[in-house]
Amino acid sequence: MRVLLVEDERRLSDTVQRGLTDEGFVVETAYNGVDGLWLATEETFDAIVLDIMLPGMHGYEVVRQLRARSVWTPVLMLTAKDGEYDQVDAFDLGADDYMTKPFSFVVLVAHLRALIRRGAPERPVLLTAGDLTLDPTTHRVTRAGDDVVLTPREFALLHFFMSEPGAVRTKAQILDHVWDPAFEGDVNVVEVYVRYLRVKLDHPYGRHSIETLRGVGYRLDPAGG
């Protein structure tokens, strides 16, 4: 299993590299965003561990450029920042997982193995459900040809629904993927954001694309409602 580690703190980078090597990973390292982007696009990896605060090129920009170039290698972002919107930005730009420093090495390995098991299937440039479309690269959402402006959180929620139309999404799954696995707030925030999406995507067009399955969760109608 080949992992690219992009981390500018040399001591942390060396420690993580040694630990991952002991766990059976083959680790390539880069200490700035420019070199990390080059390695990620020129070589093949099973996963990328990417710091956000990097010299040369910000970690967010590295992810954005990778996804714009259709490089879908799973990315786990590491950062000392732990703000809610930092996590939203990371997921919106195409990161697959997110951990804050300081972190448990055992947990890091578990997250990496989970990402690698899921793999990196080729992702479509455009996600569709009837006349509802979402472009992960440009962050453009349209309904019946009209542009719909969404907040970063709304976009992330819709992206999660549209990544597999028809699949039932529980509140726990939504919180894990759209908020954060460590989220400790009110789970009813999911209902609030589902309502926001309905107001913007369904009500003006007489649709009912986001269905509530009481006691289970939500699903997006593959036909767009």
JOVENSUL-V994835 format. One line per field, one symbol per residue. ss: DSSP state (a for helix, b for strand, c for the rest). A space follows every 50 residues. Layout:
# JOVENSUL-V994835
ss=???
This chain:
# JOVENSUL-V994835
ss=cbbbbbcccaaaaaaaaaaaaacccbbbbbccaaaaaaaaaaccccbbbb bcccccccaaaaaaaaaaccccccbbbbbccccaaaaaaaaaacccbbbb ccccaaaaaaaaaaaaaacccccccbbbbccbbbbccccbbbbccbbccc caaaaaaaaaaacccccbbcaaaaaaaaacccccccccaaaaaaaaaaaa aaaaaccccbbbbcccbbbbccccc
